[in-house]
Amino acid sequence: MRKMLFIDADKCTGCRMCTMACSLSKTETFNPARSRISILRWEEEGIMQPIVCHHCENPPCIKACPVDAISKNKETGLVAIDQPLCIGCKVCIMECPFGGFSLDPVENIVTNCDLCGGNPECVAICPTGALTYVTADRTALMRRRGAMEKLGKSLGALVPNEAYSDNLVEAEANK
């Protein structure tokens, strides 16, 4: 089964270690602007969101490319840019619903994540576990678990544990 990056934004601190590891791996420089992963930061709200190519099942970037420089590998599921064919029109950047494509400011070429050949550097360096490399079915399970944890916290905030316990005791007594 194909593997993909799972992003848990709740765990992201915005440290940008992932962007540094990626830029070093891909360009041999520590330059987050050249990374294939980026972090959107909403400082006031305390929200940090890693952004990376999702290697979509039906990628809109492929359909949008006027010179057919973008393809999807049927075996790995990776979306790749054929750099010599790319004319730098940036239509793929505009069409990506996740912001997964970026423009390298030094080489002036469009780039996207290639999952480091199956061993993503960003995952290896992430100190909080916000990035993991798992099978697609595992991502669904992790999302469901996260949603249930949030629901549990929300319900706990609405109904204090003591009140909930008192209601159960009262309900049992009235049987």
C-alpha positions, 0 to 999 in steps of 0.5 A: 500500500502507498504511503503518504505524509500525515500532518497533525497540525495540533502537534506542530509548533512552527519550529520549521525544523522540517523546512530546514531538513528539506532544504538541506536535503534538496539544495544543500543549503539551510533556506526554508524558502527553498524547501518543498514543505512550508509552514503557514503560521497564524501566530495570534491564534497559535496555529501552525499548519505544515503545507506539502504536496498531497500527491492527489489521486487525480491531481489538478496540477497535471491537467493544468500544466500546458506542456505536460511537465507534470506526471503521476507515477502509477506505482508510487503515486508520486506527482513529479515535475519534469524540470527540463519540460517545465516552462515556469508558467506557475499554473500548477502553483495556482491550481493546487488546492493545498499549496503543495507546489512552490517556486524555488527563489534561487533556481526559479523553478517549480518544485514539490515534495518527492517524499525523499524517495520513501524516507522523508527528511521532514518526518525524521527531524520533526521533534513533536511527531506532527509529521509521520509517514504512514499508509493511507488507511492509517491516516484515516484511522489517525484522523478519526482518533484525533476527531474523537479526542477533540470531541471528548475534550469538548464534551468534557468542557461542556459537562464537568466530570463530577456533574456527569458522574452525579447524573449517572448515580442519580439515574441508577438510583431512580431505576 
